[in-house]
Amino acid sequence: MNDRGELLVRLQALGVLRPLDAEIGHCLLDLDAQADPALGLLAATASLAVAHGHSCLPVSQLGAVLGEACPEDVQLPELPDAGTLHAVLRASRWAVPAEDGAAEPLLHDGERVWLGRYFHHEATVARVLRRLLASSPELPDAAALRAALSPFFPLDQGLPDRQALAVLTGLVSSLTVITGGPGTGKTTTVLWLLAAWAGLRLAAGLPAPCIHLAAPTGKAAARLGDSLRERVAQLPVNDELRAALPASASTMHRLLGVRRGSTGFRHHAGYPLDTDLVVVDEVSMVDLPLMARLLDALPEGARLVLLGDRDQLASVEAGNVLAAICAAAGNGAVSPARAACIEAVIGGKVEANVQAPPFADAVVELHRSHRFSGESGLGKAAALIRAGDADGLCDGLASDAFTGVHLDNEAAHRPHTALVERHIERLAELLRCQDPRQALEMASRHRVLTALREGLWGSQAINAAFEKVLRQRAGVAPDQPWYSGRLLLVTRNDYGLGLFNGDIGVVLADSDATLRAWFPAEDGSLRNLALAALPECESAWAMTIHKSQGSEFDAVDIVLPPHDTRVLGRGLLYTAVTRARSRVTLVATADTLRRALARSTRRFSGLADRLRAPMA
């Protein structure tokens, strides 16, 4: 290890840099004895930035990124100024101007630095999305499009229905992005889109399309499949068209084809997916590398539909693809050509602008929630959180202005005792349940959600408090991990078993009185597995808000620590509150809520700028 890496050693010792980050910096300095030590710092911080969800490092934000990782009682050492860092980039042979074919460890555009692989992930996503946007599928005439939409929407009603706009976008474009808050009808809209598009193909004498539904987690995929299966039977279409619609969804990993012992997938640019259209749900959860892999495997001529809520938490890993696409789409105005198409097919006028960015024609935001109205307590609270209005939220909670949303300040200081007292009788019902489907349905009615995994206010400690009482009720020894009625959360992917991080199951006896774990299958059925075969699991009485993404519950208790932590933020609170259908209890203090709403998550990325670039 060279002496020029002294600052890296110090930052690692302070707990700012991970060993991996520091090693990347040292390796770059070892490659070039003449390199300025600041180059190693840039490389190490670019690696750290990826760990914090950024796909690149703005040079001007080096101190901010290091500060994100700095322990709260530690002061950062003096860092090189921006002028020095820019000069180092210009002079280095190992940090070169960013180009698609560049293979150096660091790439830069003068203002931002990328680790090479993340620059190329951004390049892949931007290239394929721009290709989809620029492609011109053969379009039916306006009369055929009206006929395809008319079973699902009333036409010529003045201001066009946003769901109808989304379906029309999917009929005339190779890329469609449908975004909106919880309960705004994204899943229903995409089903109508698939039915209308498949109907147009069948009417033209073409074979039934090959459609794939996918989501980033097994839980989200199961929910998407369940939701669509429930709605397909109610569609006003004939049996031939109904049979052409997909009956199940899979994880993105399963769709791409996991290869044992490899980080690669079976499907890629050289061996693309056999598909006509891919729908991806919960896109806010999809990280940049996984989206790049999916788009790389999308064949020429296939269409892509993305669904998600731009205000939810971004993926745990690097990147925020949905936010970048929405940013590139601008403020909602569409091109004059798209406005004319909307008027001819749906009727009514929309805002048009000759300066509208190209992605404006691909993105449709749904506004009206069918789960809870904007005037409901949940709707009002979610809107205030989304807007960052701490005064409005805290004042409304103090006056009980939000029906179904309550603040429990007292329980925030004794979360274990309060939650056990409040919920143990309901959870104990699972100990008596004999039917796995009924047990999973019972468990889905309520969940405790936490901002943290560890510590007094974390999911692990709250689960332990529930476990202690439930084991006593079940007559199970403290060292016995399994008992009938235990709710499970999978914490590690097992591709062989088809279980994925975030999947929820329950332990119940089978017909031979043997305890087994029961999980929902992709086709809506249940499957059971031997307990010894399970991947890493933990109890799921409480789970982190991150793990809850893609889930819905009738009611949630949201536990936030009274002390400040960088995890707390507006997106985290919005995601937690919008997991509920009808009731939310905030186990928190008003000060904690104010701190959370004051902090908005930011992700440094070059993707939005790539998408905004003029089309060739």
For each residue, the residues with C-beta under 8 A, 3 or more apart:
1: 5 9 26
2: 5 26 29 30 33
3: 6
4: 29 35 37 40
5: 1 2 8 9 22 25 26 29 37 40
6: 3 9 10 37
7: 10 11 37 40 41 77 79
8: 5 11 12 17 22 25 26 40 41 44
9: 1 5 6 12 13 22
10: 6 7 13 14 77
11: 7 8 14 16 17 22 44 66 76 77
12: 8 9 15 16 17 18 19 21 22
13: 9 10
14: 10 11 70 71 74 76 77
15: 12 69 70 71 74
16: 11 12 48 66 69 70 71 74 76
17: 8 11 12 21 22 25 44 45 48 66 69
18: 12 21 22 47 48 51
19: 12 22 23
20: 23 24 47
21: 12 17 18 24 25 44 45 47 48 51
22: 5 8 9 11 12 17 18 19 25 26 44
23: 19 20 26 27
24: 20 21 27 28 43 44 47 105
25: 5 8 17 21 22 28 29 40 41 42 43 44 47
26: 1 2 5 8 22 23 29 30 40
27: 23 24 30 31 43
28: 24 25 31 32 35 39 40 43 94 105 106
29: 2 4 5 25 26 32 35 37 39 40
30: 2 26 27
31: 27 28 35 94 105
32: 28 29 35 39 92 93 94
33: 2
34:
35: 4 28 29 31 32 39 40 92 94
36: 39 84 88 91 92
37: 4 5 6 7 29 40 41
38: 41 42 80 84 85 88
39: 28 29 32 35 36 42 43 88 89 92 94 95 106
40: 4 5 7 8 25 26 28 29 35 37 43 44
41: 7 8 25 37 38 44 45 62 79 80
42: 25 38 39 45 46 57 59 62 85 88 89 95 106 113
43: 24 25 27 28 39 40 46 47 105 106 115
44: 8 11 17 21 22 24 25 40 41 47 48
45: 17 21 41 42 48 49 57 62 65 66
46: 42 43 49 50 56 57 106 113 114 115
47: 18 20 21 24 25 43 44 50 51 115
48: 16 17 18 21 44 45 51 52 65 66 69
49: 45 46 52 54 55 56 57 65 604
50: 46 47 53 54 55 115 118 318
51: 18 21 47 48 69 318
52: 48 49 65 68 69
53: 50 314 315 316 317 318 319 320 601 603
54: 49 50 57 65 318 603 604 605
55: 49 50 114 118 121 122 288 318 319 603 604 605 606 607
56: 46 49 112 113 114 118 119 122 604 605 606
57: 42 45 46 49 54 61 62 65 112 113 114 604
58: 61 62 111 112 113 604
59: 42 62 82 85 86 89 108 111 112 113
60: 82 111
61: 57 58 64 65 604
62: 41 42 45 57 58 59 65 66 79 82 85
63: 66 67 76 79
64: 61 67 68
65: 45 48 49 52 54 57 61 62 68 69 604
66: 11 16 17 45 48 62 63 69 70 76 79
67: 63 64 70 76
68: 52 64 65 566
69: 15 16 17 48 51 52 65 66
70: 14 15 16 66 67 74 75 76
71: 14 15 16 74
72: 564
73:
74: 14 15 16 70 71
75: 70
76: 11 14 16 63 66 67 70 79
77: 7 10 11 14
78:
79: 7 41 62 63 66 76
80: 38 41 84 85 88
81: 84 85
82: 59 60 62 85 86
83: 86 87
84: 36 38 80 81 87 88
85: 38 42 59 62 80 81 82 88 89
86: 59 82 83 89 90 110
87: 83 84 90 91
88: 36 38 39 42 80 84 85 91 92 95
89: 39 42 59 85 86 92 95 108 110 113
90: 86 87
91: 36 87 88
92: 32 35 36 39 88 89 95 96 106
93: 32 96 104
94: 28 31 32 35 39 104 105 106
95: 39 42 88 89 92 104 105 106 107 108 113
96: 92 93 99 102 104 106 107 108
97: 102 107 108 109 110
98: 102 107 108 109 114 119
99: 96 102 107
100: 120 123
101:
102: 96 97 98 99 107 116 119
103: 116
104: 93 94 95 96 107 116
105: 24 28 31 43 94 95 115 116
106: 28 39 42 43 46 92 94 95 96 113 114 115 116
107: 95 96 97 98 99 102 104 113 114 116 119
108: 59 89 95 96 97 98 111 112 113 114
109: 97 98 112 606
110: 86 89 97
111: 58 59 60 108
112: 56 57 58 59 108 109 604 606
113: 42 46 56 57 58 59 89 95 106 107 108
114: 46 55 56 57 98 106 107 108 118 119 122 606
115: 43 46 47 50 105 106 118 119
116: 102 103 104 105 106 107 119 120
117: 120 121 289
118: 50 55 56 114 115 121 122 288 289 318
119: 56 98 102 107 114 115 116 122 123 606
120: 100 116 117 123 124 292
121: 55 117 118 124 125 288 289 291 292 319
122: 55 56 114 118 119 125 126 288 292 605 606 607 610
123: 100 119 120 126 127 610
124: 120 121 127 128 292 295 296
125: 121 122 128 129 288 291 292 295 321 607
126: 122 123 129 130 607 610 611
127: 123 124 130 131
128: 124 125 131 132 295 296 298
129: 125 126 132 133 175 295 325 359 611
130: 126 127 133 134 358 611 615
131: 127 128 134 135
132: 128 129 135 173 174 175 303 304
133: 129 130 173 174 175 358 359 361 362 615
134: 130 131 358 615 616
135: 131 132 174 301
136:
137: 172 173 174 303
138:
139: 145 171 172
140: 144 145 148 171 200 204
141: 144 145
142: 145 146 341 344 345
143: 146 147
144: 140 141 147 148 200 203
145: 139 140 141 142 148 149 168 171 172 200 345
146: 142 143 149 150 155 345 346
147: 143 144 150
148: 140 144 145 151 171 196 197 199 200
149: 145 146 152 153 155 164 167 168 171 196 345 346
150: 146 147 153 155
151: 148 195 196 235 236 237
152: 149 164 167 192 195 196 236
153: 149 150 161 163 164 167 192 346
154: 157 161
155: 146 149 150 164 345 346 347
156: 346 347 348
157: 154 160 161 347 348
158: 347 348
159: 348 349 350
160: 157 164 165 342 346 347 348 350
161: 153 154 157 164 165 346
162: 165 166 364 365 366 367 368
163: 153 166 167 185 188 189 192 366
164: 149 152 153 155 160 161 167 168 346
165: 160 161 162 168 169 342 346 350 364
166: 162 163 169 170 176 178 189 193 364 366
167: 149 152 153 163 164 170 171 189 192 193 196
168: 145 149 164 165 171 172 341 342 345 346
169: 165 166 172 173 176 361 362 364
170: 166 167 173 176 190 193 196 197 303 305
171: 139 140 145 148 149 167 168 193 196 197 200
172: 137 139 145 168 169 341
173: 132 133 137 169 170 176 303 361 362
174: 132 133 135 137 302 303 304
175: 129 132 133 303 304 306 362
176: 166 169 170 173 193 303 304 305 306 362 364
177: 283 305 306 322 325 326 329 359 362 363 364
178: 166 186 189 190 305 306 307 364 366
179: 186 307 308 309 310 322 326 363 364 365 366
180: 184 185 186 309 365 366 367
181: 184 309 311 366 367 369 382 386 578
182: 309 369 371 382 552 578 579
183: 369 370 371 372 581
184: 180 181 366 367 368 369 370
185: 163 180 188 189 366 368 370
186: 178 179 180 189 190 281 307 308 366
187: 190 191 224 227 228 231 281 307
188: 163 185 191 192 231
189: 163 166 167 178 185 186 192 193 366
190: 170 178 186 187 193 194 279 305 307
191: 187 188 194 195 228 231 232 235 245
192: 152 153 163 167 188 189 195 196
193: 166 167 170 171 176 189 190 196 197 305
194: 190 191 197 198 211 245 246 277 279
195: 151 152 191 192 198 199 235 237 241 245
196: 148 149 151 152 167 170 171 192 193 199 200
197: 148 170 171 193 194 200 201 209 277 303
198: 194 195 201 202 208 209 211 241 244 245
199: 148 195 196 202 203 237 241
200: 140 144 145 148 171 196 197 203 204
201: 197 198 204 206 207 208 209
202: 198 199 205 206 208 240 241 244
203: 144 199 200
204: 140 200 201
205: 202
206: 201 202 209
207: 201
208: 198 201 202 240 243 244
209: 197 198 201 206 244 276 277
210: 274 275 276 277
211: 194 198 245 246 275 276 277 278 279
212: 246 250 255 273 275 277 278 279
213: 221 224 225 228 246 248 249 250 278 279 281
214: 221 249 250 251 252 254 255 278 279 280 281 294
215: 220 221 223 224 249 251 252 280 281 282 550
216: 220 251 252 280 282 285 286 290 315 550
217: 220 221 251 282 285 500 501 502 503 549 550
218: 221 222 251 490 498 499 500 502 503
219: 222 223 500 502 503 504 550 551
220: 215 216 217 223 224 281 282 285 502 549 550
221: 213 214 215 217 218 224 225 249 250 251 281 522
222: 218 219 225 226 249 520 521 522
223: 215 219 220 226 227 550 551 552
224: 187 213 215 220 221 227 228 249 281
225: 213 221 222 228 229 247 248 249 522 523 524
226: 222 223 229 230 520 524
227: 187 223 224 230 231
228: 187 191 213 224 225 231 232 245 246 247 249
229: 225 226 232 233 247 248 524
230: 226 227 233 234
231: 187 188 191 227 228 234 235
232: 191 228 229 235 242 245 247
233: 229 230 242
234: 230 231
235: 151 191 195 231 232 241 242 245
236: 151 152
237: 151 195 199 241 242
238: 241 242
239: 242 243
240: 202 208 243 244
241: 195 198 199 202 235 237 238 244 245
242: 232 233 235 237 238 239 245
243: 208 239 240
244: 198 202 208 209 240 241
245: 191 194 195 198 211 228 232 235 241 242
246: 194 211 212 213 228 249
247: 225 228 229 232 523
248: 213 225 229 522 523 524
249: 213 214 215 221 222 224 225 228 246 281 522
250: 212 213 214 221 254 255 522
251: 214 215 216 217 218 221 254 255 500
252: 214 215 216 255 256 280 286 290 294
253: 256 258 265 290 493 495 500
254: 214 250 251 257 258 495 498
255: 212 214 250 251 252 267 273 278 294
256: 252 253 265 266 267 273 293 294 297
257: 254 265 266 267
258: 253 254 265 266 495
259: 262 264 265 266
260: 495 496
261:
262: 259
263:
264: 259 268
265: 253 256 257 258 259 268 293 297
266: 256 257 258 259 271
267: 255 256 257 271 272 273 297
268: 264 265 271 272 293 296 297
269: 272 296 297
270:
271: 266 267 268 297
272: 267 268 269 297 298 299
273: 212 255 256 267 278 297 298 299 302
274: 210 299
275: 210 211 212 278 298 299 302
276: 209 210 211 301 302 303
277: 194 197 209 210 211 212 302 303 304 305
278: 211 212 213 214 255 273 275 294 298 302 303 304 305
279: 190 194 211 212 213 214 305 306 307
280: 214 215 216 252 283 286 294 304 305 306 307
281: 186 187 213 214 215 220 221 224 249 307 308 550
282: 215 216 217 220 285 286 307 308 549 550
283: 177 280 286 291 306 307 308 321 322
284: 308 309 310 312 313 314 315 320 322 323 549
285: 216 217 220 282 308 312 313 314 315 549 550
286: 216 252 280 282 283 290 291 294 315 321 322
287: 290 291 315 316 317 318 319 321
288: 55 118 121 122 125 291 292 315 317 318 319 321 605 607
289: 117 118 121 292 293 317 318 319
290: 216 252 253 286 287 293 294 317
291: 121 125 283 286 287 288 294 295 319 321
292: 120 121 122 124 125 288 289 295 296
293: 256 265 268 289 290 296 297
294: 214 252 255 256 278 280 286 290 291 297 298
295: 124 125 128 129 291 292 298 304
296: 124 128 268 269 292 293
297: 256 265 267 268 269 271 272 273 293 294
298: 128 272 273 275 278 294 295 302 304
299: 272 273 274 275 302
300:
301: 135 276
302: 174 273 275 276 277 278 298 299
303: 132 137 170 173 174 175 176 197 276 277 278
304: 132 174 175 176 277 278 280 295 298
305: 170 176 177 178 190 193 277 278 279 280
306: 175 176 177 178 279 280 283 322 325
307: 178 179 186 187 190 279 280 281 282 283
308: 179 186 281 282 283 284 285 312 322
309: 179 180 181 182 284 312 578
310: 179 284 322 323 326 365
311: 181 386 571 574
312: 284 285 308 309 549 571 574 575 578
313: 284 285 545 546 549 571 572 575 601
314: 53 284 285 319 320 323 571 601 603
315: 53 216 284 285 286 287 288 318 319 320
316: 53 287 546
317: 53 287 288 289 290
318: 50 51 53 54 55 118 287 288 289 315
319: 53 55 121 287 288 289 291 314 315 603 605 607
320: 53 284 314 315 323 324 603 605
321: 125 283 286 287 288 291 324 325 607
322: 177 179 283 284 286 306 308 310 325 326
323: 284 310 314 320 326 327 603 608
324: 320 321 327 328 605 607 608 611
325: 129 177 306 321 322 328 329 359 362 363 608 611
326: 177 179 310 322 323 329 363 365
327: 323 324 608 611 612
328: 324 325 357 359 608 611 612
329: 177 325 326 332 357 359 360 362 363
330: 333 356 357 359 360
331:
332: 329 351 360 365
333: 330 351 352 353 356 360
334: 338 339 342 350 351 352 353 356 360 361
335: 338 339 352 353 354 356 358 360 361
336: 339 340 352 353 354
337: 340 341
338: 334 335 341 342 352 361
339: 334 335 336 342 343 349 350 351 352
340: 336 337 343 344
341: 142 168 172 337 338 344 345
342: 160 165 168 334 338 339 345 346 348 349 350
343: 339 340 346 347 348 349 350
344: 142 340 341
345: 142 145 146 149 155 168 341 342
346: 146 149 153 155 156 160 161 164 165 168 342 343
347: 155 156 157 158 160 343
348: 156 157 158 159 160 342 343
349: 159 339 342 343
350: 159 160 165 334 339 342 343
351: 332 333 334 339
352: 333 334 335 336 338 339 356
353: 333 334 335 336 356
354: 335 336
355:
356: 330 333 334 335 352 353 360 361
357: 328 329 330 360 612
358: 130 133 134 335 361 362 615
359: 129 133 177 325 328 329 330 362 363 611 612
360: 329 330 332 333 334 335 356 357 363
361: 133 169 173 334 335 338 356 358
362: 133 169 173 175 176 177 325 329 358 359
363: 177 179 325 326 329 359 360
364: 162 165 166 169 176 177 178 179
365: 162 179 180 310 326 332
366: 162 163 166 178 179 180 181 184 185 186 189
367: 162 180 181 184
368: 162 184 185 374
369: 181 182 183 184 372 373 374 379
370: 183 184 185
371: 182 183 552 581
372: 183 369 376 377 378 379 581 582
373: 369 376 379
374: 368 369 379 380 383
375: 379 380
376: 372 373 379 380 403 404
377: 372 380 381 401 402 403 404 405
378: 372 381 382 402 404 405 577 578 580 582 584
379: 369 372 373 374 375 376 382 383
380: 374 375 376 377 383 384 396 401 402
381: 377 378 384 385 393 396 397 402 405 577 584
382: 181 182 378 379 385 386 574 577 578
383: 374 379 380 386 387
384: 380 381 387 389 392 393 396
385: 381 382 388 389 393 570 573 574 577 597
386: 181 311 382 383 570 574
387: 383 384 392
388: 385 570 597 598 600
389: 384 385 392 393 597
390: 393 394 593 594 597 598
391: 394 395
392: 384 387 389 395 396
393: 381 384 385 389 390 396 397 593 597
394: 390 391 397 398 590 593 594
395: 391 392 398 399 401
396: 380 381 384 392 393 399 401 402
397: 381 393 394 400 401 402 405 406 407 586 590 593
398: 394 395 407 590
399: 395 396
400: 397 406
401: 377 380 395 396 397
402: 377 378 380 381 396 397 405 406
403: 376 377
404: 376 377 378 580 582 583 584
405: 377 378 381 397 402 577 583 584 586
406: 397 400 402 584 585 586
407: 397 398 586 588 590 593
408: 411 412 418 585 586 587 588
409: 412 588 589 590
410: 413 414 418
411: 408 414 415 418 419 422 587
412: 408 409 415 559 560 562 587 588 589 592
413: 410 562
414: 410 411 417 418
415: 411 412 418 419 456 457 462 559 587
416: 419 420 456 461 462 465
417: 414 420 421 465
418: 408 410 411 414 415 421 422 587
419: 411 415 416 422 423 448 462 465 466 542 557 559 587
420: 416 417 423 424 465 466 469
421: 417 418 424
422: 411 418 419 557
423: 419 420 426 427 446 448 466 557
424: 420 421 427 428 466 469 470
425: 428 429
426: 423 429 446
427: 423 424 430 466 470 541
428: 424 425 431 432 470 473
429: 425 426 432 433 442
430: 427 433 439 442 443 485 487 506
431: 428 470 473 474 483 484 485
432: 428 429 485
433: 429 430 438 439 442 485 508
434: 508 509
435: 438 439 508
436: 439 440 506 508 518 526 528
437: 440 441 526
438: 433 435 441 442
439: 430 433 435 436 442 443 485 506 508 518
440: 436 437 443 444 504 505 506 518 520 526
441: 437 438 444 445
442: 429 430 433 438 439 445
443: 430 439 440 447 487 504 506 540
444: 440 441 447 504 551 552 553 554
445: 441 442 553 554 555
446: 423 426 553 554 555 556 557
447: 443 444 540 542 543 548 551 553 556 557 579
448: 419 423 459 462 541 542 543 556 557 559
449: 542 543 544 545 548 556 557 558 559 576 579
450: 453 457 458 459 462 542 543 544 545 558 559
451: 457 544 545 558 559 560 561 565 567 568 572 576
452: 455 457 458 459 544 561 565 567
453: 450 458 459 460 544
454: 458 460 461
455: 452 458 461 561
456: 415 416 461 561
457: 415 450 451 452 461 462 559 560 561 562
458: 450 452 453 454 455 461 462 544
459: 448 450 452 453 462 463 542 543 544 547
460: 453 454 463 464 538
461: 416 454 455 456 457 458 464 465
462: 415 416 419 448 450 457 458 459 465 466 541 542 559
463: 459 460 466 467 538 539 540 541 542
464: 460 461 467 468
465: 416 417 419 420 461 462 468 469
466: 419 420 423 424 427 462 463 469 470 539 541 542
467: 463 464 470 471 539 541
468: 464 465 471 472 478
469: 420 424 465 466 472 473
470: 424 427 428 431 466 467 473 474 483 485 486 541
471: 467 468 474 476 477 478 480 483
472: 468 469 475
473: 428 431 469 470
474: 431 470 471 483 484 485
475: 472
476: 471 480 483
477: 471 480
478: 468 471
479:
480: 471 476 477 483
481:
482: 486 507 515 531
483: 431 470 471 474 476 480 486 507 515
484: 431 474 507 508 509 515
485: 430 431 432 433 439 470 474 506 507 508
486: 470 482 483 506 507 539
487: 430 443 504 505 506 539 540 541
488: 504 505 506 507 517 534 537 538 539 540
489: 502 503 504 537 538 539 540 543 547
490: 218 493 494 499 500 501 502 503 504 505 534 535 536 537
491: 501 535 536 537 538
492: 501 535 536
493: 253 490 499 500 501 535
494: 490 497 498 499 500 534 535
495: 253 254 258 260 498
496: 260
497: 494 529 533 534 535
498: 218 254 494 495 522
499: 218 490 493 494 503 519 529 534 535
500: 217 218 219 251 253 490 493 494 503
501: 217 490 491 492 493
502: 217 218 219 220 489 490 547 550
503: 217 218 219 489 490 499 500 519
504: 219 440 443 444 487 488 489 490 519 540
505: 440 487 488 490 517 518 519 537
506: 430 436 439 440 443 485 486 487 488 517 518
507: 482 483 484 485 486 488 515 516 517 518 531
508: 433 434 435 436 439 484 485 515 516 518
509: 434 484 512 513 514 515 516
510: 513 514 515 516 528
511:
512: 509
513: 509 510
514: 509 510
515: 482 483 484 507 508 509 510 531
516: 507 508 509 510 528 529 530 531
517: 488 505 506 507 528 529 530 531 534 537
518: 436 439 440 505 506 507 508 526 527 528
519: 499 503 504 505 526 527 528 529
520: 222 226 440 524 525 526
521: 222 524 525 526 527
522: 221 222 225 248 249 250 498
523: 225 247 248
524: 225 226 229 248 520 521
525: 520 521
526: 436 437 440 518 519 520 521
527: 518 519 521
528: 436 510 516 517 518 519
529: 497 499 516 517 519 533 534
530: 516 517 533 534
531: 482 507 515 516 517 534
532:
533: 497 529 530
534: 488 490 494 497 499 517 529 530 531 537
535: 490 491 492 493 494 497 499
536: 490 491 492
537: 488 489 490 491 505 517 534
538: 460 463 488 489 491
539: 463 466 467 486 487 488 489 542
540: 443 447 463 487 488 489 504 543
541: 427 448 462 463 466 467 470 487
542: 419 447 448 449 450 459 462 463 466 539 559
543: 447 448 449 450 459 489 540 547 548
544: 449 450 451 452 453 458 459 547 548
545: 313 449 450 451 548 549 558 572 575 576 579
546: 313 316 549
547: 459 489 502 543 544
548: 447 449 543 544 545 551 556 575 576 579
549: 217 220 282 284 285 312 313 545 546 575
550: 215 216 217 219 220 223 281 282 285 502
551: 219 223 444 447 548 579
552: 182 223 371 444 579 580 581
553: 444 445 446 447 556 579 580 581
554: 444 445 446 580 581 582 583
555: 445 446 580 581 582 583 584 585
556: 446 447 448 449 548 553 576 577 579 580 583 584 585
557: 419 422 423 446 447 448 449 584 585 587
558: 449 450 451 545 573 576 577 584 585 586 587 588
559: 412 415 419 448 449 450 451 457 462 542 587 588
560: 412 451 457 568 573 586 587 588 589 592 593 596
561: 451 452 455 456 457 565 568 592
562: 412 413 457 588 589 591 592
563:
564: 72 568 595
565: 451 452 561 568
566: 68 599
567: 451 452 572
568: 451 560 561 564 565 572 573 592 595 596 599
569: 572 573 596 599 600 601
570: 385 386 388 573 574 596 597 599 600 601
571: 311 312 313 314 574 575 600 601
572: 313 451 545 567 568 569 575 576 596 601
573: 385 558 560 568 569 570 576 577 593 596 597
574: 311 312 382 385 386 570 571 577 578
575: 312 313 545 548 549 571 572 578 579
576: 449 451 545 548 556 558 572 573 579
577: 378 381 382 385 405 556 558 573 574 580 584
578: 181 182 309 312 378 382 574 575
579: 182 447 449 545 548 551 552 553 556 575 576
580: 378 404 552 553 554 555 556 577 583 584
581: 183 371 372 552 553 554 555
582: 372 378 404 554 555
583: 404 405 554 555 556 580
584: 378 381 404 405 406 555 556 557 558 577 580
585: 406 408 555 556 557 558
586: 397 405 406 407 408 558 560 593
587: 408 411 412 415 418 419 557 558 559 560
588: 407 408 409 412 558 559 560 562 592 593
589: 409 412 560 562 592 593
590: 394 397 398 407 409 593 594
591: 562 594 595
592: 412 560 561 562 568 588 589 595 596
593: 390 393 394 397 407 560 573 586 588 589 590 596 597
594: 390 394 590 591 597 598
595: 564 568 591 592 598 599
596: 560 568 569 570 572 573 592 593 599
597: 385 388 389 390 393 570 573 593 594
598: 388 390 594 595
599: 566 568 569 570 595 596
600: 388 569 570 571
601: 53 313 314 569 570 571 572
602:
603: 53 54 55 314 319 320 323
604: 49 54 55 56 57 58 61 65 112
605: 54 55 56 122 288 319 320 324 608
606: 55 56 109 112 114 119 122 609 610
607: 55 122 125 126 288 319 321 324 610 611
608: 323 324 325 327 328 605 611 612
609: 606 612 613
610: 122 123 126 606 607 613
611: 126 129 130 324 325 327 328 359 607 608
612: 327 328 357 359 608 609
613: 609 610
614:
615: 130 133 134 358
616: 134
